[in-house]
Amino acid sequence: MSLDYYNAKEKHWVSPRLILVYYEDLLKIYGDNFYKDEFKKVLEAKTVAIALLGVHKGSGIQFFMQIPKSINSSPDIITMNLKEYPDKPVQMETQDIEVVEYGENSDEDLATFLIKEKLSPVQSKKAYDEKTIIMCRITKNIVGVDNQALHNEIKKINPKPIVYLTGPIFGRKGFYRLVRVWPILDSYVEIDVRKEAINYPYPDSCLFGLGMGKKINFGKTKLPLPTPYEVFELNEEKLRNKFNPIL
């Protein structure tokens, strides 16, 4: 996998918990402006962070995140986990995440929307490989999703990327859902964001060199946390000048 879009050694990998804390911090500063294009990556990172809380709840795997520099770059988010092997050093395994929103302005059914936007090699704008995860954030207030029927529709085109559905559970503040619908259909995971964020393991930020031992060890040195602007690749001065938030 190419290393062009993330910095393995010099940029911090951060936890989903820190992403959510920094999301709230920036939301307090920028208010309604937070939903403009400049903050697109922040919103996408929030979606992925909540999903990773669900993955950790179900599997115990600890993930970290990085956000690419360009607003329009692909992938939207990079996630990473460390894996131990008996016969070689700890390996860093990365995943490319593409976030797509199925919202109130989406007139098509969910299967048609996903196939057209991200999965069809003919209709979608880009062909994704089997290492890419399509994270579909459902913000449209719909009664429910027939996950088995959706899986069956996706199966007709047999796409390469992995597909997850996530989004808020309407009527239950702070609760989200997560389910993988392709290439296999997983059990539905319910995420209490506050509870799972508190339970998420530390550290919240880490850097890695070229060499690793055979055991995962984050060490005892406490690194200074990167700022929200560093994490989300935001230009603080430009944003403050443009939106003139209350300081």
Secondary structure, 3 states (H helix, E strand, C coil): CCCCCCCCCCCCEECHHHHHHHHHHHHHHHHHHHHCHHHHHHHHHHHHHHHHHHHHHHHCCCCEEECCCCCCCCCCEEEEEEEEECCEEEEEEEEEEEEEEECCCCCCCHHHHHHHHHHCCCCCCCCCCCCEEEEEEECCCCCCCCHHHHHHHHHCCCCCCEEEEEEECCCCCCEEEEEEEECCCCCCEEEEHHHHHHHCCCCCEECCCCCCCCCCCCCCCCCCCCCHHHHCCCCHHHHHHHHCCCC
